[in-house]
Amino acid sequence: MVTVTHTPDPRRWWALAALVASMLTLGFDMTILNVALPTMAADLGASTGEQQWMADAYVIVFAALMLPAGLLGDRFGRRLMLITGLGVFLAGSLIGALADDVTWVIVARAVMGIGAALVTPLALSVLPALFAPQERTKAVGIMSAASALGLPLGPIIGGWLLDHFWWGSVFLVNVPMAAVGIAACVFLLPETRDPASPKVDTVSTALTAAGLGALIYAIIEAPTRGWGDPLVLGMSGAGLLLIAGLVVRERRAERPMLDMALLGHRGFLFNTLAATLVMFILSGLLFVLPPYLQAVLGHDALGTGVRLLPMMGGLLVATRAAQPVIARFGARAVVSAGLVVLAFAALLGSRTTVDSGYGFTALWLSIAGVGFGFSVIPAMSGALGTLPRDRAGSGSGLLMTLRQVGAALGIALLGSVLSGVFRDRLDVTGLPAPAADTAGESVVAAHVVAERTGSADLIASANGAYVHGMGLVLLVCGIAALVSALLAAAFLPGTPEAEEEPDPPVALPQEDARQ
């Protein structure tokens, strides 16, 4: 880590504002697409599987490249890599805004994932060069708040843009913010590096990306092709072999990029598993909810974004309240209780029917947000609190990577469950074969087909099939959260260190990464 003894740069707060804009852009970009997916599905004719790829392309690349991106910044200059990351993110956003088919949207999301992987670990790692220790805590707090604020802003900004412009505007909105960030980094940020950091292992990076990509491809394709399909089986096997190869390679490395030995520490392992599971459920929920709110309940894009706020509200309330509760009852009790609350919310949500209305959804969404907050904050704090100081960077990088893997698997697995159930239960009797195939791709596609054919029965069947599939997804989430709560209660150690970590959950793992 680079320490600065000279007089603080008078422009440092302007530089911080630029970094905040960058983190805010990345924050709402994690959720802005979820509201846009139903509109994009209708305009581009995207199936549920293609929508999963539009969401997952970003997350897979993000997860695979975050660690090597941080190391590149350490070795070649953090400001240089931050500017590069923002430039790549801007280019990906332009590709997305100009895209006219599903393939190009997926390409754009992957390019944006490369940029986000460069920006995320480096935005906080430049703060020690800007701020003296007495100011640094305040600066980190502001950055953390920006990351947290981006999540609920995404659906609202996305909804407003979709109500007034075409769907490409959810990509175009990133361009001016990224451009401002680049200009500010060029003129305001000093260059820092750490040449002693481990070298980037290109083989491990390739194994991570290829393994994750193959596994998630198999999960997304399985509902259409069947789990016994040779391609699905082959991709599943290849993905597992590649990830196993990554683990073996990293365990043998003298200076591993992905420090797997940390998972041998019980506190780190079970806290990381809890945080990863919460990301698995959160990403899955944010994938299945917007089509329900838009297609089944009939709200517009902005209305959908606003109606996702109860979950974000519950999460922010828990973020504020977590520290005193942890201080009173201990991290293990709070993680376990948060997962139980999350399980209750998901099981309650699984009782949703076509006639339930939004009031019932808002109720279980707000409870789910509280459960998320009370489980993820102490889990992530506890994971980092168990690490020796000299391994904080590698540990936080591993935690952040596993959280992104959890998010990608959540979208793929839960989206595939939904897709399979929807296709099986949809009644397409009397429709021509091409129209029946199209209707089976997603609830949005079924509504489009129903409008063209004037079939009220198809709309009713599509809504019923989708709600049933969403209920099953929520049931799976609830059971997984309940099992995790039991594991947390049984195996999590007491982690008093977690009580000292006050920052919101979004940026916790980034504070030590690559510093």
N, C-alpha and C positions, 0 to 999 in steps of 0.2 A: 504494500500500500504506500502511496506517495503522500508524505506530510509536507505542509507548506508553512514556513516560518515567517515569510515576508508579510507586509501589510496586505490585508484582504483587498481584493480587487473591488473598486467601487461599483463596478457593473455587475457584481455577482448576483444581485436580486433580479436583474433583467435576464441574466443567463438562466436563473432558476425558472423564471416565467416561461422561457422557451422550452425548457425541459418538461415543465408541467404541461404545456400544450401538447408535447409529443406523447407523454404518458396518458393524457386525457384522450387523445386520438386513438391510441392503442386500446385503452379501456373500453370506450364505447364501440370500437370496432369488433370487440369480442361478442357483443350482443346485438349490434345494429342489424346484422344480416338475418337474424332469426325472424324479425318482423317482416323483412323483405322477401323471405323465401316463398310464402304463398303467392305473392304477386308475381315473382320471377317464375314460379312453377307454371302459372297460368299463361304468362307471356312467352316463355321459352318452351313450354310443353315438357318440363322436367319431371321425371318420375321421383318417387320417394328416395330411391337409391341415388339418383343424381343429385337430389337436394342434400343427402347425407355427404356426398363427395364435395359439394360446394362448401359445406360447413367444415368438413374434416380435412380438406387439403391444407387449409391454413394451420390447423392445430397440429397435424402430423409433422409438417415442415418446421413449425415453431418448436415442437418438442425435440426433434432430432438435431436441430442446429443451435439451440440455446447455449449449450456448454462450449462447443467449439467457437461460437461467436464471441463469447466472453474471453476465451483464451486468445483469439485474434486481436481483440482490443488490448489485452495486457501486453502482447508482444509488439504490435505494429502501431499502437497509438489509439487511445480510447476515443479521442475527438474524431480522428479519421474514420474509425469504424462506425461511430455514431452518425456522422454525416453520411457515410455510405449506406447505413441501414435506413435512414430517413429517405435517401434518394431511391433506394430499391422499393421501399414502401410506397413512395409517390408514384414510381413507374408501374407497380402492380395495381394501384388505384386507378391510374389512367387506362390500363388495359381492361380493367373491370368495367369502367364507365363506358368504354367504346365497344365492349363485347356484344355480339349478337347471337351467340349460341352457348349452350351449356359448357362445352369443352373449354372455350375461352374464359368463361367465368371461373372454372376450376383452376385453369392456369394462372389467372390473375390472383386468386386466393392463395395459391402456392407461393407466388412471387412475394405477395404481401407477408406471408409467413416468414420468408427469408429476412425481409426488412425488420419485422417485429422481433425476430430472434436476435438480431444485432442490437436493436435499440434497448430491449428490456433489461439485460444484465448490465449494460454500460451507462444508462441514464443516471442510475444511483451511484455507480462507481466513480463518476467524475466529481461528485460533491466534495470529497476530502480536499481536492485541489482548489475548490472555490471558497469553502467555509472553514473558519476556525472551529475547534471542537465545541465551544460554547454556543455557536450558531448552528452547528451541523444538525443537532437534534430537531430544531425547528424546521430546517430545510427538508430533512427526511420526512418529517410529519406532513409537511405541505405536499411533497411528492406522493406519499402514501394516500393522502386524502384525494388527490387528483385521480389516482388509479381506481380507488373505490367509487368515486363519483361517476367515473366513466360508465360503469356497468348499468345503473339505472337510466343514465342519459341516452344510452344507445337506442332502446326501443322507442323513446319519445322523439328523438331527433329523426330516427329512421321512419317512424310513422308520419311525422309532419312532412318530411321530404316526399314520401310516397303519395301523400294526399295532394301535393302541389306539383310534383315533377315526375319524371319517369324513374324506373327502378335503378338506373345507372347513377342517379344522384347520391345513393348511399355510398358509392365508391368515390364520386367526384368531391364530396365534402372533405375528404382526407387531403386533397391536393393543396389547398391554401395553407392548412395547418402544418403539413409536412414541410412546405416551402419556407414558412416562417421559422420553423425549427432549424432547418438547414442554414438559413441566413444567420440566425442567432448563434448557432454553434461555430460558424466560420469566424464571426467577429467578436464573440464574447467568451468562448471557452478556451482555457489553456490546454495544451497537449500533455497527457500523462501516459506512462507505460510501465510495465513490469517485465523486463526481459527474462527474469528468472522463472517465469511461470512455465508449466508443462507445455510441450509442443502439441499442436492440434493433430490428433490421430485421425487421418482421413479414412482409414479402413473401419475404425469403430463408428465414425460418423455415417459411413455408407451402410454398415450393418444395421445401425439404428433406424435409418430412414427406410431401407429396403424391408427390414423385418416388420416394422410397424405398418408400412404400406401394404405388404402382402397379407398380413393378418386381417387388417381392416377391410381390404378388398374382399376377402373370403366372407367376412361377417355381413357386409353390405349386399353381396351377390347371393348369399344363401337363400333368402326368402323367395327369390325368383327362380333360381336354378335348382334349389334343393340341397340339403347338407351332404347328400351322397354323391353329388355331381363331381366328376373327376377334377375339373378345374378348381372348384371350391376346396376339395380335399387337398389337392396339390398345393394351392396357395396357403392353406392353413399350415400344412406341414413345412413348407418353405419358410413361412414367417416364424414359426416356432424354432426351426433350426438356425435361422439367422440370428434371432434374439439369444438363443443358447450360445452361439458362436461369439456374440458380443460379450456375454457374461464371462465366458472362459478367457477371452482375450484380455478383458479389463482386469480380471483377477490375477493374471500372470504379469501384467505390466508393472514396471518398476515405479512409474509415476502415472497412475491411471487418470484418464480424463473423466471417467465415471467411476467414482470410488465405491465399488460394491461392498467393500469390507464394512462400510458404515451400517449396512443392513444387518450385520451381526449384533449390533447394539439393540437390545430389546426396546428401550425407550424410543430410539429413533425409528426403528422398524414399525412399531404399532402406531405411533403418532403419524408417521408418514402414510401408512395404510388407511388410517381414518381420514386424513386430509384428501388422499387420492379418491377414496370412495365418495366423499362429499362432492368433489369435482365431477365424478362419474354421474352422480344423480342430478346435479345442477345443470350440466350440459345437456343431459337427456331430456330433462323437464323443459328447458328453454327451446329444445328442438320440437317437442310434441305439442306444446301449448299454443303457439301462434296459429297453426292451422285450425285448432279447435275454436279459438276466439274469433278468427276471421270467417272460416267456411261454415262452421256449425252454428255459432251464435250470431254471425252476420255483422260483425263490427268492421269498420274500416281500419287501415293500417295505423293511423294515429290512435284511434280508440283502442286497438290491440296493445300498442306500446304503453299507453296509460294504464291499461288493465293488468299489466305485468308488475306494476309498481308495488302492490302489497307485499310481494316476495322481497323486493329490494328494500322496502321500508322495514320489514321484519329483520332483514340482514343488517341494516344500518343501526337499528335499535340494539340488536345483540352486540354489534361492534362496540357501541358506546358503553354497554352495561357489562361486558364480559370481564374486564379486569377486576372490579370489586367483587364480582361473584366468584372468580377464580381465587382471589385472595381469601375469601371466606370459606370456600368448600374444597379447594384444591382442583388441579387441572384434570385429574382422572375422573372425578365425579362430574365435572362440567362437560367433558367430552362425552361421557356415557349418557348423561341426561340430554345433551343436545341431540345425540343420535336417536334417542328414544322419542324426543319431540318430533324429529324429522320423520321417523317411522310412523308415528301417529298421524302426521299431516299427510303422508303419502297414502296410508291405508284409508284415511278419510276421503282423500281425493279419488281413490279407486272406486268409491261408491257413486261417482258422478254419472248421471243419466243424461239423455238428450234434453230432458225437460228441467234439469237442475237450475239452469240460469247462472248468471255471473256472480250473484251474491254468495252462493255456496263455494264457487271457485275462489273468490277473494278471501273467504274465511280460511280455507286450507292453505292457500298460497302464503298468507301472512304468517301462519303457524310454521310453515316450511321455512320461511326466511329466518325466523327466530332460531329454529333448529340448526339451520346451516351455520349461522353466526356463532352460536354457542358450541358447536362441535369443531368448526374449522379453526377458530382463533387459538384456543388453547392447544389443539393438536399440532398446529404449525409452530407455535411458540415452544411447545414441549419438545418437538423434534429438534429444533435449533438449539434449545437450552441444554440438550444432552451432549452436544458436540464439543470436543476439545477446541480451544481457540484457534489452533493452527490448522484445523480441518473445517472451519466454519464455511469457507468459500466453496469447497468441494461438496460439503454436506448440503448447503442451501441450493447449490446447482442441481444436485441429485433430487432433492425434494421438489424443486420447481419442474424438473423434467418429468418426474413421475406424476405430478398433478396434471400436466398437459397430456400425458399418455392416458390418464384416467378420463379426461375430458373427451379425447378422441374415441376411446372405447365406449364411453357413455352414448355418444351420438350414434356410433356404428351399431352397437348391440341393441340398445333400446329402440333405435329407429328401425332396426330389422325386425324386432318383435312386433312393433306396430304395423310395419308393412305387411308381414306375413298374415297377421290376424285380419287386417283390413281386406286384403285380397281374398282370403278364405270366406269371409262373411258377407262380402258385397254381392247382392243379387243383381245379376246382369241378364236375367231371363228376357228374351225377346230382342236383345240388342244385336246388331251385326258384329261379327268377330272383331274387326278392327276397333270399333267403338267400345266393345267390352274390354279389350286389352288396354285401351287408353284410360277408361274409367277405373280400372284396377290399379293404375300407377300411383294415384294419390287421391285424397278427398277433394282437393282443388280440381284435379282433372275430372273427377266424377261429376262435380257441379257444372263444369264447362260442358261436358257431354250431355248432362240432363237439360241444360238450357237450350242446347242445339236441338235435342230430340223432343223437348217439351214433356219430359218424364218426371212427374212429381214423385213417383214411387222410387226412382233411382236416387233422388235427393234424400228421401227419408232413409233408404237403405244405406247410402254412403255415410250419413250422419250417425246412424246407429252403429255401423261397422267401425267408424273412426273412434267414437266414444268408448266402445267396447275394447278396442285395441289400446287406447290411452289408459283405460282402467287397469288393463293387464300390466302395462308398463309401470304404472304407479304401484300396483301390488308387488311387482318384482323389486321396485325401489324400497318399498316399506319393509319387505322381508330382509333385504340386504342390509338396510340400516339397523334393523333389530338385531340381526346376527352380529353386526359390527359393534353395536352397543354392548352386547354380552362379552365379546372379545376384549373390548376396551376396558370394561369393568374388571375382567379377569387378569389381563396381562399388562395394562399400562402401569408403569411405576409412578410414584409421586414425583412430580416435576416442579419443585418450587421455583426453578429458574424461569419457568414460563410466566410467572407473575411479574417479572421485570420487563416484559416485552409489550409496550403499549400500542404498537402501530396496528392499523387495520390489516385484514388478512391478505389483501391483494398484493401488498408490497413486502410483507414480512420476509419471504425467502430471498428477496432481491437485495436486502440491505447489506449482507455480507458477501454476496456473490461477486467474484472478480475484483474485490478490493485489495 
